């Protein structure tokens, strides 16, 4: 099995550091980099882009609501056209950093509350993926399981990489359960490892309410802002490799 291992990175702001980005880049194969709205700033974006290039890691834009105080995890009431401009603005900022550094964007994903909303809303998914296509039709869309995103990607001729979120609980429809629920974020390495093994062996995940559903993913994601993200990343990589799997960037997996 070949599979991508990716993490959300570049999520500090100014002098405030978030996560162990450099150490994580020795473990993962793709990075989703904050573009300045929910986290990140020009200097952090530039440093993260250059580090990804040096490590040979795929670079993706992690697009969210303009909510630094809430880390992009609070719902915001923003009309669709305005959200489309947010997508263009953020992708353009990171693509510019990448171009100057000699790197390029291979993929994009939606962060936090915006990601949850897009995954559950057919019309919004269609509108925002139309914007992604207009920006760069070669970008891969990285998404958790979502029929809305899958359908929109197919309509717009975009490639989609479904991602298994190793440290987040799922509902029976394959969507992520709200973070407000207890145990919605799974932090214990042993539990994360068990979930990864179930996914690798059977292509399934056990939902928050006990149902077992299929997850047709080619990528495994963990959140770089988790306090034990580095430990989780090492545990996941060991589980993949001990099972005979090979970790490769997402751009090598999606035709």
Backbone bond lengths (Angstrom), bond angles and torsions (degrees), N, CA, C in turn:
res aa  C-N    CA-C-N  psi(-1)  N-CA   C-N-CA  omega(-1)  CA-C   N-CA-C  phi
1 X - - - 1.459 - - 1.525 110.35 -
2 X 1.327 115.40 134.76 1.459 121.74 170.37 1.520 108.07 -107.23
3 X 1.323 116.22 134.09 1.455 119.59 -177.71 1.522 110.22 -148.93
4 X 1.316 115.66 147.54 1.459 122.41 176.75 1.530 109.19 -87.58
5 X 1.323 116.05 141.39 1.463 121.96 172.90 1.516 106.81 -120.93
6 X 1.320 116.08 115.92 1.464 118.37 -174.93 1.513 111.77 -130.07
7 X 1.333 114.95 163.01 1.467 121.28 -179.03 1.518 109.46 -145.03
8 X 1.322 114.85 155.75 1.463 122.05 174.88 1.526 107.88 -85.41
9 X 1.330 115.82 121.68 1.463 120.80 -173.79 1.527 111.09 -130.09
10 X 1.336 115.15 178.20 1.465 121.02 178.23 1.503 112.90 66.05
11 X 1.329 117.31 32.81 1.467 120.29 -170.95 1.527 114.04 -104.64
12 X 1.321 116.15 22.59 1.451 119.22 169.89 1.526 110.05 -82.75
13 X 1.320 116.11 -171.48 1.469 120.16 175.23 1.521 107.89 -158.90
14 X 1.353 115.37 122.50 1.460 118.73 -177.76 1.520 109.97 56.99
15 X 1.358 117.25 -130.29 1.466 119.50 -178.79 1.518 114.22 -79.85
16 X 1.347 117.96 -3.18 1.458 120.67 -176.66 1.530 110.14 -90.13
17 X 1.309 115.07 119.56 1.456 121.67 -177.51 1.522 110.14 -91.40
18 X 1.334 116.43 140.90 1.462 122.38 176.45 1.523 108.25 -128.85
19 X 1.310 116.74 115.17 1.454 120.39 174.34 1.521 114.13 82.72
20 X 1.332 114.31 172.33 1.473 122.92 -178.93 1.529 108.87 -108.75
21 X 1.332 115.78 67.82 1.460 120.57 -171.37 1.520 113.25 -57.76
22 X 1.323 117.31 -46.98 1.462 119.71 -174.59 1.525 110.58 -64.03
23 X 1.326 117.54 -43.00 1.458 120.63 179.32 1.524 111.03 -67.56
24 X 1.330 116.76 -38.37 1.461 120.25 178.92 1.522 111.35 -63.54
25 X 1.329 116.82 -34.19 1.457 119.55 -178.10 1.523 113.15 -69.10
26 X 1.329 117.56 -12.91 1.461 120.49 173.21 1.525 111.52 -82.21
27 X 1.340 116.59 -7.21 1.462 121.68 -174.53 1.521 112.25 -114.31
28 X 1.328 116.94 -37.74 1.463 122.09 -173.33 1.521 111.27 -90.25
29 X 1.332 115.83 173.38 1.465 121.03 178.68 1.526 112.68 -118.38
30 X 1.332 117.74 -15.04 1.463 121.79 178.76 1.523 109.13 -144.11
31 X 1.320 116.02 148.78 1.460 121.11 -179.35 1.521 110.30 -126.17
32 X 1.336 116.13 137.48 1.455 122.62 172.89 1.527 106.77 -104.97
33 X 1.316 117.62 110.37 1.457 121.73 -169.23 1.522 110.96 -102.71
34 X 1.330 115.79 128.08 1.459 121.87 177.53 1.524 109.98 -59.95
35 X 1.328 115.60 140.34 1.467 121.13 -172.10 1.527 113.37 -108.34
36 X 1.338 117.92 20.39 1.448 120.15 173.09 1.505 116.17 101.64
37 X 1.338 118.52 -9.73 1.464 119.87 -178.55 1.529 112.05 -90.65
38 X 1.330 117.43 -53.94 1.470 118.34 177.76 1.521 111.25 -91.46
39 X 1.322 116.62 -18.88 1.461 123.35 -179.98 1.522 107.52 -172.63
40 X 1.339 115.28 172.19 1.452 119.55 178.54 1.520 112.73 85.03
41 X 1.296 115.18 162.97 1.462 122.74 176.18 1.526 106.57 -155.01
42 X 1.329 118.80 174.10 1.472 119.11 -175.24 1.522 114.05 -55.16
43 X 1.325 117.70 -42.19 1.456 120.08 -177.86 1.529 111.13 -67.17
44 X 1.325 116.71 -44.28 1.462 120.71 179.44 1.523 110.32 -65.84
45 X 1.324 116.90 -40.92 1.461 119.97 177.89 1.530 110.76 -60.91
46 X 1.321 116.64 -43.43 1.462 120.18 -179.57 1.531 110.83 -64.67
47 X 1.311 116.77 -47.06 1.466 120.54 -179.36 1.531 110.95 -62.07
48 X 1.326 116.53 -43.56 1.462 120.05 -178.05 1.520 110.83 -66.92
49 X 1.318 116.53 -39.60 1.463 120.92 177.90 1.521 111.15 -62.25
50 X 1.311 117.07 -45.62 1.462 120.88 -179.49 1.524 111.61 -66.89
51 X 1.317 116.04 -35.70 1.456 119.66 178.11 1.532 110.61 -68.18
52 X 1.330 116.60 -41.07 1.463 120.18 176.78 1.520 111.14 -60.99
53 X 1.324 116.43 -40.93 1.461 120.62 178.07 1.528 110.73 -62.55
54 X 1.320 116.46 -45.13 1.462 120.73 -178.88 1.524 112.03 -64.14
55 X 1.325 116.57 -31.75 1.467 121.32 -178.43 1.527 112.66 -89.30
56 X 1.337 117.27 -5.02 1.461 120.53 -178.65 1.505 113.25 71.28
57 X 1.314 116.72 36.59 1.460 122.65 -175.00 1.524 110.15 -106.77
58 X 1.329 116.58 138.93 1.464 120.84 174.69 1.528 110.08 -61.64
59 X 1.329 115.45 142.07 1.462 122.27 -176.84 1.521 109.95 -111.87
60 X 1.326 116.13 126.34 1.455 120.67 178.34 1.513 111.91 -127.93
61 X 1.325 116.08 150.44 1.454 121.62 176.14 1.523 110.55 -87.31
62 X 1.334 116.09 130.30 1.464 122.36 -179.73 1.527 107.31 -107.37
63 X 1.317 115.68 102.65 1.465 123.31 -167.48 1.526 110.50 -99.54
64 X 1.328 117.02 131.31 1.459 119.77 -178.20 1.511 113.34 -143.48
65 X 1.327 115.03 -174.44 1.461 121.91 174.11 1.534 109.49 -70.22
66 X 1.350 117.88 154.07 1.468 121.12 176.01 1.530 109.77 -77.66
67 X 1.322 116.26 79.97 1.464 121.33 -170.03 1.526 109.61 -144.80
68 X 1.334 116.99 72.30 1.454 120.35 -179.73 1.520 112.13 -63.65
69 X 1.330 117.81 -40.53 1.465 120.44 -177.90 1.523 111.60 -64.51
70 X 1.320 116.44 -36.13 1.461 120.38 -178.24 1.508 113.84 -98.75
71 X 1.335 117.68 7.13 1.459 123.14 179.34 1.529 111.85 57.04
72 X 1.334 115.98 27.51 1.460 120.17 177.20 1.510 114.52 70.96
73 X 1.315 117.71 12.87 1.467 120.39 -176.53 1.525 112.60 -104.42
74 X 1.335 116.45 8.60 1.467 120.38 175.91 1.524 108.89 -106.15
75 X 1.339 117.73 130.89 1.473 119.64 177.61 1.524 110.99 -60.05
76 X 1.318 115.66 142.72 1.460 121.56 176.75 1.526 108.74 -129.28
77 X 1.317 116.23 142.74 1.460 121.62 178.67 1.530 108.43 -91.75
78 X 1.324 114.74 97.57 1.460 122.00 -177.78 1.518 107.80 -130.66
79 X 1.346 117.41 134.36 1.461 118.09 -177.63 1.527 110.72 -72.29
80 X 1.313 115.01 163.54 1.459 121.05 -170.00 1.525 112.56 -62.80
81 X 1.327 117.13 -44.04 1.465 119.37 -178.99 1.525 110.93 -59.96
82 X 1.332 115.96 -42.24 1.461 119.06 179.50 1.532 110.32 -64.25
83 X 1.325 117.01 -40.65 1.462 120.06 177.59 1.527 111.02 -61.92
84 X 1.319 116.60 -36.57 1.465 119.24 177.60 1.524 111.20 -62.42
85 X 1.323 116.91 -38.84 1.468 118.92 177.61 1.528 110.75 -68.31
86 X 1.329 117.48 -32.84 1.468 120.56 176.30 1.528 110.93 -62.62
87 X 1.330 115.62 -41.30 1.465 120.39 179.41 1.529 109.87 -62.30
88 X 1.318 116.84 -49.54 1.462 120.85 -179.59 1.527 111.51 -60.27
89 X 1.318 116.13 -44.44 1.463 121.92 -177.67 1.524 111.31 -60.46
90 X 1.314 116.28 -47.28 1.463 120.09 -175.91 1.531 112.12 -71.08
91 X 1.325 116.45 -43.86 1.461 118.78 177.72 1.524 110.61 -63.58
92 X 1.319 116.06 -39.29 1.461 119.81 179.59 1.518 112.12 -63.34
93 X 1.343 116.63 -39.25 1.462 120.31 179.97 1.522 111.05 -63.27
94 X 1.335 117.47 -47.68 1.460 119.60 -177.78 1.522 111.35 -72.11
95 X 1.322 117.05 -36.60 1.464 119.66 177.75 1.524 110.64 -62.53
96 X 1.337 117.10 -36.46 1.458 120.53 177.04 1.512 111.83 -65.03
97 X 1.330 116.55 -43.59 1.458 120.59 176.71 1.530 110.33 -60.80
98 X 1.326 115.47 -43.39 1.461 119.77 -178.89 1.524 111.33 -63.34
99 X 1.313 116.24 -41.82 1.465 119.69 -178.20 1.524 111.08 -62.63
100 X 1.311 116.97 -43.78 1.468 120.43 -179.94 1.523 110.83 -65.21
101 X 1.351 116.13 -35.97 1.466 120.78 -178.04 1.519 112.57 -79.98
102 X 1.338 118.07 -12.79 1.446 121.21 -177.53 1.510 113.61 90.20
103 X 1.317 116.66 15.10 1.459 122.08 177.87 1.530 107.59 -108.56
104 X 1.347 117.02 -176.62 1.462 120.76 177.07 1.521 109.66 -149.41
105 X 1.316 115.08 156.19 1.462 120.10 174.75 1.524 109.11 -78.34
106 X 1.321 116.33 131.03 1.455 120.64 174.48 1.515 112.02 -105.57
107 X 1.347 117.11 -25.43 1.459 120.16 -173.60 1.522 110.57 -153.54
108 X 1.312 115.59 172.30 1.459 121.54 174.62 1.527 108.57 -146.25
109 X 1.322 115.15 159.76 1.465 120.57 175.64 1.519 108.97 -149.52
110 X 1.317 115.99 162.20 1.461 121.95 177.98 1.523 109.16 -102.01
111 X 1.320 115.60 135.18 1.457 122.38 -173.85 1.523 112.77 -96.45
112 X 1.323 115.29 145.89 1.452 122.84 163.80 1.512 115.49 53.24
113 X 1.337 114.82 -130.19 1.457 120.70 -175.72 1.520 111.79 -63.11
114 X 1.326 117.70 -34.44 1.465 119.71 177.35 1.526 109.56 -66.99
115 X 1.320 117.04 -42.36 1.458 120.23 178.24 1.521 112.34 -61.08
116 X 1.324 116.52 -42.37 1.466 120.15 178.54 1.518 111.37 -63.38
117 X 1.330 116.00 -39.37 1.469 119.84 -178.75 1.531 110.98 -68.95
118 X 1.320 116.48 -44.93 1.464 120.01 -179.10 1.524 110.77 -63.13
119 X 1.332 117.00 -39.18 1.455 121.20 -176.96 1.525 112.41 -63.98
120 X 1.333 116.58 -25.60 1.466 120.50 -175.28 1.529 113.51 -106.16
121 X 1.331 117.94 0.79 1.465 121.57 -171.59 1.530 109.56 -125.67
122 X 1.325 116.87 106.60 1.464 121.04 -177.09 1.518 112.90 -59.58
123 X 1.326 117.12 -45.43 1.460 120.24 -176.68 1.522 111.44 -66.96
124 X 1.319 116.70 -41.09 1.464 119.38 -179.68 1.519 110.45 -68.79
125 X 1.319 116.91 -41.78 1.461 119.65 177.54 1.525 110.73 -58.37
126 X 1.331 116.49 -42.29 1.459 120.39 179.47 1.523 110.89 -62.75
127 X 1.332 116.95 -44.28 1.464 120.98 -177.47 1.530 111.69 -66.89
128 X 1.321 116.87 -44.55 1.464 119.11 -175.63 1.525 111.93 -74.96
129 X 1.324 117.52 -32.34 1.457 117.89 175.82 1.528 111.32 -74.11
130 X 1.329 117.16 -26.44 1.465 119.36 171.07 1.524 110.02 -62.05
131 X 1.328 116.58 -37.45 1.458 121.37 177.64 1.523 111.17 -67.98
132 X 1.332 116.42 -41.87 1.469 119.89 176.71 1.528 110.38 -59.41
133 X 1.329 116.07 -44.22 1.460 119.45 179.31 1.524 111.34 -62.36
134 X 1.324 116.93 -41.81 1.460 120.18 179.45 1.523 111.01 -64.11
135 X 1.325 116.18 -33.69 1.464 119.93 179.33 1.520 111.12 -72.61
136 X 1.330 116.22 -49.37 1.463 120.71 -179.50 1.528 108.52 -162.73
137 X 1.324 117.84 103.05 1.470 120.51 -177.72 1.520 114.03 -67.35
138 X 1.325 117.47 -9.82 1.458 120.58 179.16 1.528 112.90 -89.74
139 X 1.324 117.72 -7.48 1.456 120.03 179.70 1.529 110.69 -66.90
140 X 1.317 116.16 139.16 1.462 122.39 171.19 1.519 107.72 -85.65
141 X 1.316 116.77 136.15 1.468 121.36 176.37 1.521 107.94 -95.92
142 X 1.316 116.04 115.75 1.466 121.75 177.81 1.527 108.14 -93.83
143 X 1.337 116.65 125.05 1.463 120.03 -173.82 1.521 110.71 -148.46
144 X 1.320 116.18 146.83 1.458 120.27 167.54 1.529 107.88 -66.60
145 X 1.313 117.35 170.40 1.459 120.39 -177.87 1.528 109.97 -56.76
146 X 1.315 116.08 126.75 1.463 121.34 -177.39 1.515 109.37 -163.54
147 X 1.308 116.81 115.53 1.455 120.51 176.45 1.526 110.32 -63.96
148 X 1.325 117.43 -36.22 1.462 120.71 179.51 1.526 110.95 -61.49
149 X 1.332 116.70 -45.12 1.458 120.51 -179.99 1.520 111.25 -69.06
150 X 1.318 116.85 -40.55 1.460 120.64 179.45 1.525 110.83 -61.15
151 X 1.325 116.19 -46.80 1.464 120.06 -179.36 1.522 111.80 -64.21
152 X 1.338 116.02 -42.46 1.461 119.79 -179.15 1.529 110.72 -64.87
153 X 1.325 116.61 -40.71 1.464 120.06 178.64 1.524 110.91 -62.40
154 X 1.322 116.37 -41.83 1.463 119.93 178.92 1.525 111.03 -64.24
155 X 1.328 116.93 -41.95 1.472 120.20 -179.94 1.523 111.74 -62.14
156 X 1.321 116.36 -36.66 1.461 119.94 -175.04 1.524 112.99 -97.86
157 X 1.316 116.94 5.41 1.452 119.91 176.98 1.520 113.82 68.38
158 X 1.329 116.27 28.64 1.455 120.85 178.64 1.528 110.50 -96.98
159 X 1.303 116.25 147.01 1.460 120.78 173.85 1.521 109.01 -80.48
160 X 1.312 116.27 140.23 1.465 120.14 179.79 1.512 109.31 -125.59
161 X 1.316 116.32 137.89 1.458 123.48 176.40 1.521 107.54 -114.47
162 X 1.321 116.11 105.37 1.457 119.55 178.43 1.521 109.07 -73.56
163 X 1.322 114.63 135.05 1.455 121.61 -173.30 1.522 110.52 -117.55
164 X 1.323 115.39 136.44 1.462 121.95 173.34 1.521 108.41 -92.50
165 X 1.333 116.60 121.60 1.456 121.19 179.98 1.525 108.67 -89.95
166 X 1.314 114.89 104.01 1.456 120.68 -172.04 1.526 112.86 -67.01
167 X 1.324 117.20 -26.46 1.460 119.76 -173.41 1.534 113.12 -112.56
168 X 1.335 117.59 20.18 1.473 121.23 179.05 1.518 110.42 -130.84
169 X 1.330 115.59 142.40 1.458 121.54 -179.13 1.530 110.49 -82.13
170 X 1.340 115.20 146.40 1.458 123.07 -178.57 1.532 110.66 -109.36
171 X 1.351 115.11 153.50 1.463 118.92 168.54 1.531 108.72 -95.15
172 X 1.338 116.73 178.41 1.465 120.31 -173.84 1.522 112.97 -69.14
173 X 1.349 117.52 -14.15 1.457 121.49 177.15 1.525 112.66 -92.78
174 X 1.328 116.29 3.63 1.457 120.42 179.17 1.510 114.35 84.97
175 X 1.329 117.38 6.36 1.461 121.30 177.31 1.526 109.56 -93.57
176 X 1.317 116.54 161.22 1.457 120.60 -179.60 1.519 110.34 -78.59
177 X 1.324 116.82 137.57 1.462 119.84 177.93 1.524 108.77 -75.03
178 X 1.330 118.52 151.77 1.469 120.49 -179.25 1.524 112.36 -58.43
179 X 1.325 116.06 143.24 1.453 121.09 178.88 1.526 112.57 -64.85
180 X 1.322 117.56 -18.88 1.459 120.05 178.92 1.526 112.22 -67.47
181 X 1.319 117.90 -20.06 1.458 121.07 179.95 1.527 110.16 -77.71
182 X 1.337 116.89 142.81 1.463 119.26 178.41 1.520 111.12 -62.91
183 X 1.310 115.92 141.38 1.467 122.96 177.34 1.531 113.14 65.31
184 X 1.323 116.56 21.44 1.468 119.55 176.32 1.520 111.13 -74.03
185 X 1.330 116.77 -27.42 1.463 123.12 173.33 1.522 107.26 -106.37
186 X 1.313 116.22 122.32 1.460 121.70 -174.00 1.523 108.51 -97.57
187 X 1.323 116.40 115.82 1.458 121.01 -171.40 1.523 114.06 -107.33
188 X 1.331 117.49 -22.60 1.459 119.57 -176.51 1.528 110.12 -72.66
189 X 1.334 118.09 122.33 1.466 120.79 -177.98 1.524 113.36 -54.91
190 X 1.329 117.96 -36.65 1.466 119.97 -178.21 1.522 110.90 -65.41
191 X 1.330 117.37 -39.08 1.460 120.43 179.03 1.519 111.15 -70.71
192 X 1.320 116.52 -40.79 1.463 119.36 177.15 1.523 110.04 -61.94
193 X 1.326 116.33 -42.77 1.460 120.67 179.23 1.530 111.53 -61.99
194 X 1.331 116.69 -40.94 1.465 120.38 178.36 1.526 111.08 -64.13
195 X 1.323 116.78 -39.53 1.462 120.60 178.85 1.535 110.56 -65.69
196 X 1.320 116.08 -41.56 1.466 120.06 178.27 1.526 110.31 -63.86
197 X 1.332 117.04 -42.52 1.455 119.47 179.36 1.522 111.11 -63.56
198 X 1.331 117.84 -40.30 1.466 120.73 177.20 1.523 110.62 -62.52
199 X 1.318 116.22 -43.03 1.466 120.11 178.63 1.525 111.25 -63.31
200 X 1.330 117.46 -45.62 1.455 120.72 -178.00 1.524 111.83 -66.97
201 X 1.323 116.95 -38.92 1.462 120.98 -176.52 1.528 113.08 -78.40
202 X 1.344 115.65 -40.62 1.470 119.40 -171.27 1.519 114.12 -121.60
203 X 1.321 118.10 -9.37 1.459 120.11 -177.34 1.510 113.07 68.94
204 X 1.343 116.67 28.88 1.459 120.96 -176.13 1.520 110.80 -131.24
205 X 1.331 114.79 167.89 1.460 122.28 171.99 1.521 107.85 -138.81
206 X 1.317 116.08 145.76 1.459 121.45 174.90 1.522 108.33 -89.00
207 X 1.327 116.35 122.28 1.459 121.83 -172.94 1.530 112.23 -74.76
208 X 1.296 114.55 171.03 1.464 123.09 -178.97 1.521 111.29 -57.56
209 X 1.334 116.03 -35.11 1.463 120.59 -178.76 1.526 112.50 -101.52
210 X 1.334 117.03 13.47 1.455 120.75 170.50 1.510 117.29 101.42
211 X 1.331 118.72 -15.18 1.456 120.65 178.66 1.532 110.11 -67.89
212 X 1.320 116.33 151.35 1.460 121.88 175.28 1.523 107.84 -109.20
213 X 1.328 117.14 122.37 1.457 121.52 -177.77 1.523 109.75 -125.28
214 X 1.326 115.61 158.09 1.460 120.76 177.24 1.528 110.79 -78.80
215 X 1.321 115.58 144.71 1.467 121.81 175.85 1.525 107.29 -128.81
216 X 1.334 118.06 96.66 1.467 121.33 -176.48 1.526 111.97 -80.96
217 X 1.330 115.92 66.56 1.459 120.88 -172.00 1.528 111.70 -104.54
218 X 1.338 115.01 154.55 1.459 121.35 175.01 1.525 111.15 -117.25
219 X 1.330 115.77 6.32 1.451 120.83 -174.31 1.525 109.14 -145.44
220 X 1.324 116.62 148.29 1.453 122.58 175.58 1.527 107.96 -118.39
221 X 1.325 116.21 129.14 1.464 122.26 -177.63 1.518 110.49 -114.22
222 X 1.332 115.29 141.28 1.460 119.83 165.81 1.518 108.10 -130.96
223 X 1.323 115.44 157.72 1.459 121.19 -175.47 1.526 110.25 -90.77
224 X 1.322 115.87 119.03 1.455 120.93 -176.88 1.509 114.28 -66.60
225 X 1.350 118.33 -16.42 1.457 120.58 -179.23 1.527 112.45 -85.82
226 X 1.334 118.13 -7.94 1.461 119.48 175.42 1.524 109.80 -63.09
227 X 1.326 116.04 142.67 1.463 120.49 -176.01 1.523 111.90 -59.90
228 X 1.325 117.65 -33.65 1.463 120.97 -178.41 1.527 111.63 -110.58
229 X 1.333 116.83 33.19 1.467 121.00 -176.28 1.523 111.74 -59.63
230 X 1.319 117.37 -39.31 1.462 120.16 -177.50 1.534 110.50 -66.09
231 X 1.314 116.70 -42.63 1.467 120.42 177.25 1.521 111.01 -63.04
232 X 1.337 116.32 -41.95 1.460 120.17 178.80 1.525 111.08 -63.94
233 X 1.337 116.02 -42.26 1.464 119.71 -179.37 1.522 111.15 -61.40
234 X 1.315 116.57 -44.52 1.467 119.85 178.67 1.522 110.76 -63.04
235 X 1.320 116.44 -40.24 1.465 120.72 -179.65 1.521 111.11 -64.83
236 X 1.339 116.46 -42.69 1.461 120.48 179.89 1.527 110.58 -65.83
237 X 1.328 116.54 -42.85 1.469 119.06 -179.86 1.528 110.84 -62.38
238 X 1.323 116.66 -42.58 1.468 119.42 177.83 1.521 110.94 -60.53
239 X 1.327 116.60 -42.23 1.462 120.63 -178.20 1.525 110.39 -62.86
240 X 1.324 116.78 -41.03 1.470 120.66 178.68 1.523 110.45 -65.20
241 X 1.309 116.54 -49.71 1.459 120.52 -174.32 1.525 112.66 -70.63
242 X 1.328 116.95 -36.13 1.461 119.56 177.80 1.524 111.69 -67.51
243 X 1.329 115.72 -24.43 1.456 120.27 176.18 1.520 113.66 -87.10
244 X 1.339 116.62 5.71 1.462 120.99 178.28 1.510 114.59 88.61
245 X 1.335 117.50 9.35 1.457 120.86 -179.35 1.520 112.83 -83.98
246 X 1.331 115.16 161.42 1.458 122.58 177.64 1.519 108.81 -122.33
247 X 1.322 116.62 133.28 1.471 121.47 -179.01 1.524 109.04 -94.88
248 X 1.343 115.81 123.35 1.461 121.38 -178.26 1.529 108.45 -136.96
249 X 1.334 117.81 155.82 1.467 120.96 179.40 1.531 111.78 -62.29
250 X 1.324 115.05 153.26 1.455 120.17 -175.99 1.513 113.13 -60.70
251 X 1.338 117.51 -30.16 1.458 121.21 -178.24 1.530 111.93 -66.37
252 X 1.339 117.34 -18.78 1.463 121.06 178.67 1.524 112.41 -89.50
253 X 1.318 117.12 -3.26 1.453 120.83 -174.68 1.525 114.51 -110.61
254 X 1.316 116.54 -19.87 1.452 121.02 -174.45 1.523 109.17 -111.73
255 X 1.326 116.06 112.69 1.471 120.63 -177.11 1.516 110.53 -76.08
